[in-house]
Amino acid sequence: MSKTDVYHETLRGLDDWEPFLLAESGLPGPRGNIELAQAVADEGNEAMFARWRTFDAQQAPVNSPYEFLAFCGTLGLGRLLAEGRRDVLPTLRACASDPRWRTREAVAMALQRWGRADMDALLAEMAQWATGNPYEQRAVVAGLCEPDLLRDAGHAARVLHLLDRVTESVARAADRRSDAFTALRKGLGYGWSVAVCALPDVGKPLMEKWLANEDKDVRWIMKENLKKARLSRMDAEWVDSRR
């Protein structure tokens, strides 16, 4: 029985989840209890998720146990989406701009849950978010650049073209000092390598185009991706020739 399975059983036997979640959150610390959060997303209900999302950055600051509740409330939206609840999308999109990085990560994980249930629907929605603010664009990158979502060549191609659009917006960006731009830049700094490995014939020419771009942030993004071991495993000669 996995750790997550144990948490499923434990949660089913509890009347009040919050003391257990706070005690087992892993916070403060370098890593929240992701296995527990996934079990909560599976077993929880909409009312729980909504309550926990009310814990904002003032009530539940970064690295506090209460931040874990906000994380779970956001991740739970992914299960609702996978069940067909498109009405929660505006809420999830708003959470993508939360000042806390863990909450923003919960958005990406929620999107991945939806993608495993309906990748075409996720891609259609991400085409809209890709025109949004940098935090929303970062959610697109982090949500889509997950290997198990890119096994289908058609899906991988669509993801690569969304990355291309988002990278174009980086090259045109005027405000590059914001936390949102920094988060997007970092996300693109690994996301390209994941998508290119899924579909090299399409991805490598797109990366080559951006490697030739003179924008300093675009070049940083591409150089960061070239450092990723996954790309070297895919085609070490190509990587070495582009460094």
DRENDOLUM-186772 format. One record per residue (C-alpha): residue in three letters; x, y, z. Coordinates in steps of 0.001 Angstrom, whole numbers, padded with zeros to 6 digits, always signed. Layout:
N
ALAXYZ...
REM end
This chain:
243
MET+000000+000000+000000SER+001421+003374-001014LYS+001703+006404+001240THR-001143+008043-000648ASP-003320+004938-000174VAL-002704+005122+003572TYR-003785+008751+003558HIS-006957+007840+001681GLU-007915+005381+004408THR-006985+007775+007195LEU-009054+010617+005773ARG-012083+008383+005362GLY-011956+007671+009083LEU-011735+011300+010235ASP-014622+013616+011057ASP-012460+016743+011201TRP-009635+016806+008684GLU-008015+020135+009440PRO-006008+019224+012586PHE-004584+016203+010742LEU-003751+018213+007615LEU-002030+020919+009634ALA-000005+018396+011621GLU+001009+016394+008544SER+001472+019313+006142GLY+005267+019147+006169LEU+005324+022921+006699PRO+007314+024792+007679GLY+009871+022937+005623PRO+011308+022627+002114ARG+008546+020366+000808GLY+004859+020185+001554ASN+003167+016803+001861ILE+002223+016282-001788GLU+001019+012712-001233LEU-001431+013875+001414ALA-002592+016759-000784GLN-003356+014369-003636ALA-005399+012175-001303VAL-007264+015235-000049ALA-008058+016255-003631ASP-009461+012769-004241GLU-011461+012465-001030GLY-012498+016034-000247ASN-015606+017902-001292GLU-016279+021262-002874ALA-017225+022934+000411MET-013906+021916+001972PHE-011950+023172-001023ALA-013794+026500-000965ARG-013173+026999+002765TRP-009455+026330+002472ARG-009075+028737-000432THR-010282+031533+001856PHE-006931+031307+003672ASP-005137+034060+001768ALA-001491+035101+001900GLN-002084+037152+005056GLN-003874+034389+006973ALA-001733+031589+005553PRO+001687+032965+004631VAL+004323+031072+002697ASN+005725+028033+004513SER+003068+028018+007231PRO+000918+024924+007887TYR-002166+026898+006894GLU-000662+027463+003470PHE-001054+023715+002995LEU-004816+024079+003379ALA-004862+026705+000620PHE-002769+024374-001514CYS-005241+021521-001017GLY-008209+023774-001747THR-006643+024803-005034LEU-005553+021320-006052GLY-009055+020028-005376LEU-010337+022168-008233GLY-008439+019834-010565ARG-010569+016914-009499LEU-013733+018925-010037LEU-012523+019868-013506ALA-011748+016235-014296GLU-015350+015477-013329GLY-016591+018022-015876ARG-017003+021093-013663ARG-015937+023803-016113ASP-017582+026426-013867VAL-014563+026322-011531LEU-012171+027539-014243PRO-012415+031265-013365THR-011544+030441-009759LEU-008565+028329-010775ARG-007361+031006-013187ALA-007491+033594-010392CYS-005444+031286-008175ALA-002730+031226-010863SER-001817+034781-009824ASP-001621+034049-006093PRO+001500+035592-004512ARG+002417+032231-002927TRP+004447+029921-005147ARG+002945+026765-003635THR-000561+027879-004511ARG+000590+028602-008051GLU+002104+025118-008157ALA-001227+023673-007012VAL-002814+025349-010046ALA-000381+023542-012352MET-001075+020238-010639ALA-004824+020847-010882LEU-004477+021486-014618GLN-002552+018238-014977ARG-005371+016342-013274TRP-007759+017798-015823GLY-005395+016971-018670ARG-005252+013319-017683ALA-009038+013238-017986ASP-009479+015474-021060MET-006287+016778-022676ASP-008081+018363-025620ALA-010238+020449-023288LEU-007188+021483-021287LEU-005316+022562-024413ALA-008249+024627-025617GLU-008418+026441-022297MET-004655+026942-022136ALA-004772+028713-025488GLN-006823+031365-023682TRP-004573+031554-020627ALA-001536+031866-022910THR-002717+035388-023786GLY-003067+036340-020127ASN-000699+037805-017570PRO+002744+036254-016906TYR+001504+034260-013905GLU-001271+032770-016035GLN+001231+032030-018785ARG+003487+030366-016235ALA+000553+028124-015267VAL+000222+027132-018935VAL+003884+026136-019074ALA+003963+024304-015751GLY+000616+022626-016309LEU+001313+021336-019800CYS+005017+020453-019606GLU+004520+017131-017863PRO+005802+014003-019669ASP+002728+011835-019103LEU+000526+014484-020784LEU+002679+014559-023922ARG+002621+010951-025087ASP+000328+011767-027988ALA+002215+013503-030820GLY-000705+015770-031640HIS-000950+016967-028066ALA+002803+017490-027848ALA+002761+019571-031030ARG+000014+021804-029676VAL+001961+022292-026442LEU+005095+023257-028362HIS+003206+025855-030346LEU+001751+027292-027137LEU+005275+027525-025712ASP+006290+029320-028902ARG+003516+031876-028407VAL+004367+032417-024758THR+008075+032821-025550GLU+007174+035404-028171SER+005437+037392-025444VAL+008627+037274-023363ALA+010566+038760-026265ARG+008023+041607-026445ALA+007727+042204-022689ALA+008303+045712-021379ASP+008138+045033-017611ARG+010780+042456-016762ARG+011276+043251-013089SER+008020+041828-011733ASP+007755+038607-009741ALA+005309+037367-012367PHE+007795+037788-015209THR+010505+036051-013155ALA+008182+033117-012473LEU+007333+032808-016173ARG+010993+032996-017167LYS+011895+030209-014738GLY+009020+028041-015942LEU+010051+028401-019554GLY+013610+027628-018463TYR+012676+023971-018023GLY+009361+023569-019841TRP+010797+023655-023347SER+013075+020688-022640VAL+010146+018547-021514ALA+008070+019324-024598VAL+010976+019005-027042CYS+011807+015545-025706ALA+008218+014522-026344LEU+008349+015547-030025PRO+011916+016359-031135ASP+011194+016780-034847VAL+008895+019696-034097GLY+010533+020963-030934LYS+014163+021223-031986PRO+013542+023631-034911LEU+011448+025845-032630MET+014204+025925-030020GLU+016768+026670-032714LYS+014707+029647-033831TRP+014687+031083-030326LEU+018354+030286-029725ALA+019086+032638-032615ASN+017020+035401-031040GLU+018989+038296-029558ASP+016667+038954-026628LYS+018661+038315-023441ASP+015805+036697-021523VAL+014830+034442-024406ARG+018441+033355-024794TRP+018662+032654-021039ILE+015524+030508-021265MET+016890+028458-024133LYS+020347+028067-022579GLU+018759+026851-019340ASN+016869+024189-021272LEU+020075+023042-022955LYS+021467+022301-019487LYS+018729+019765-018761ALA+019884+016154-018737ARG+016716+015031-020503LEU+017766+016924-023636SER+021255+015413-023584ARG+019752+011958-023273MET+017532+012743-026253ASP+020306+014035-028547ALA+023638+014905-026931GLU+025241+015898-030239TRP+022485+018373-031010VAL+022672+019872-027513ASP+026451+020259-027674SER+026235+021955-031062ARG+023779+024556-029726ARG+025606+025540-026544
REM end
